[in-house]
Amino acid sequence: MLWIGNGPELWRVRVDLFAEDADASRVSAAVEGLGRLVTGDDGNLDRQGVDGDQGVGITKRPVVGLLFWVRAADVGGAATIAVDAARRAGSGCGVGPTLYDVLTPLCLTDALPSSRFVLGADCPSRARDGATLSARSRR
């Protein structure tokens, strides 16, 4: 698994940035840029973790979404690292820097099975009610 950052907790993040236009090559260029920012790799090939897609935002403007793992101490730190990394990855290829959306819904500690995630405003190890959500129902 690949990640960006050096914090104690592992967060799954998605950052959506406005793009100059709907040119599909912007997605691959931004994903390649993100790959150059990776600071860690545990060798787990099951969850490489750097990906992207493209769509249209609510304002009918093109948006490129980047999905990746971040290491940070808390959700705020994860969001800050994620937005900075996405903007850096998109610079020079017509993606960003204007932010459309950022999601930091998941935090994983240790090795949780890939089909289960613990939700909470904080990391699963400290989730108040221990509620779980299937990854499939999160779509």
C-alpha positions as CSV (number, residue, x, y, z in Angstrom):
1,M,0.0,0.0,0.0
2,L,1.2,3.5,-0.9
3,W,0.7,6.6,1.3
4,I,1.6,10.2,1.7
5,G,2.5,11.7,5.1
6,N,4.2,10.4,8.2
7,G,1.5,10.5,10.9
8,P,0.5,7.6,13.2
9,E,-2.9,6.8,11.7
10,L,-3.7,5.8,8.1
11,W,-6.6,7.6,6.4
12,R,-8.4,6.9,3.1
13,V,-9.0,10.3,1.4
14,R,-10.6,11.7,-1.7
15,V,-9.8,15.2,-3.1
16,D,-11.8,16.6,-6.0
17,L,-10.3,19.6,-7.8
18,F,-11.8,21.6,-10.6
19,A,-10.0,21.0,-13.9
20,E,-9.4,23.4,-16.8
21,D,-11.5,21.1,-19.1
22,A,-12.8,17.6,-19.5
23,D,-9.6,16.3,-21.2
24,A,-9.3,12.7,-19.9
25,S,-5.5,12.9,-20.0
26,R,-5.6,15.2,-17.0
27,V,-6.7,12.3,-14.8
28,S,-3.7,10.1,-15.6
29,A,-1.3,13.1,-15.4
30,A,-2.6,14.0,-11.9
31,V,-2.4,10.4,-10.7
32,E,1.2,10.2,-12.0
33,G,1.9,13.4,-10.1
34,L,0.4,12.0,-7.0
35,G,2.5,8.8,-7.3
36,R,5.6,11.0,-7.2
37,L,4.6,12.3,-3.8
38,V,4.3,9.0,-2.1
39,T,6.3,8.9,1.1
40,G,5.6,5.3,2.2
41,D,5.1,1.8,0.9
42,D,4.4,-1.3,3.0
43,G,4.7,-3.7,0.0
44,N,1.0,-4.8,0.3
45,L,-0.1,-5.0,-3.4
46,D,-3.7,-5.7,-2.4
47,R,-4.3,-2.0,-1.8
48,Q,-1.9,0.2,-3.8
49,G,-4.1,3.1,-3.1
50,V,-3.4,5.9,-5.7
51,D,-6.2,6.4,-8.2
52,G,-8.3,9.0,-10.0
53,D,-11.4,9.7,-11.9
54,Q,-13.2,12.5,-13.7
55,G,-16.7,13.9,-13.6
56,V,-18.7,17.1,-13.6
57,G,-19.4,19.1,-10.5
58,I,-22.7,20.6,-9.4
59,T,-21.7,23.8,-11.2
60,K,-21.3,21.8,-14.5
61,R,-17.5,22.4,-14.4
62,P,-15.1,19.5,-15.0
63,V,-13.7,17.9,-11.8
64,V,-10.8,15.4,-11.3
65,G,-11.0,13.2,-8.2
66,L,-7.9,11.7,-6.6
67,L,-8.2,8.8,-4.1
68,F,-5.3,7.8,-1.9
69,W,-4.0,7.0,1.5
70,V,-2.6,9.6,4.0
71,R,-0.8,9.1,7.3
72,A,-1.8,11.8,9.8
73,A,-2.6,12.2,13.5
74,D,-6.2,13.2,13.1
75,V,-8.9,13.9,10.5
76,G,-7.9,17.6,10.2
77,G,-4.3,16.7,9.5
78,A,-5.3,14.1,7.0
79,A,-7.5,16.7,5.1
80,T,-4.7,19.2,5.1
81,I,-2.1,16.8,3.8
82,A,-4.5,15.4,1.2
83,V,-5.5,18.8,-0.2
84,D,-1.9,19.9,-0.4
85,A,-0.8,16.7,-2.1
86,A,-3.7,16.8,-4.6
87,R,-2.9,20.4,-5.5
88,R,0.8,19.6,-6.0
89,A,-0.1,16.5,-8.1
90,G,-2.4,18.6,-10.3
91,S,-0.2,21.6,-10.8
92,G,1.1,21.8,-14.3
93,C,-1.5,19.5,-15.8
94,G,-4.6,21.7,-15.6
95,V,-6.0,20.2,-12.4
96,G,-6.7,22.5,-9.4
97,P,-5.8,24.4,-7.4
98,T,-9.4,25.3,-6.9
99,L,-10.9,22.8,-4.4
100,Y,-14.3,21.2,-5.2
101,D,-14.5,18.7,-2.3
102,V,-12.5,16.7,0.1
103,L,-13.5,13.5,2.0
104,T,-11.6,11.9,4.8
105,P,-14.2,9.3,5.9
106,L,-12.0,6.4,6.8
107,C,-9.2,5.8,9.2
108,L,-7.5,2.4,9.5
109,T,-5.3,1.2,12.3
110,D,-3.3,-1.9,12.1
111,A,-4.7,-4.5,9.6
112,L,-8.5,-4.3,9.3
113,P,-10.1,-6.6,6.8
114,S,-10.5,-4.8,3.5
115,S,-14.3,-5.2,3.5
116,R,-15.0,-3.6,6.9
117,F,-14.3,0.0,8.1
118,V,-15.0,1.6,11.4
119,L,-16.7,5.0,11.2
120,G,-16.3,7.9,13.6
121,A,-15.1,11.5,13.8
122,D,-11.9,10.0,14.9
123,C,-9.9,6.9,14.2
124,P,-11.5,3.4,14.6
125,S,-9.4,2.6,17.6
126,R,-11.1,5.6,19.4
127,A,-14.5,5.5,17.7
128,R,-17.1,6.4,20.3
129,D,-19.8,3.8,19.5
130,G,-17.7,1.3,17.5
131,A,-20.2,1.5,14.6
132,T,-19.1,-0.3,11.4
133,L,-20.0,0.2,7.8
134,S,-19.5,-2.2,5.0
135,A,-17.3,-0.7,2.3
136,R,-19.9,-1.8,-0.3
137,S,-22.7,0.2,1.4
138,R,-20.5,3.4,1.4
139,R,-20.8,3.8,-2.4
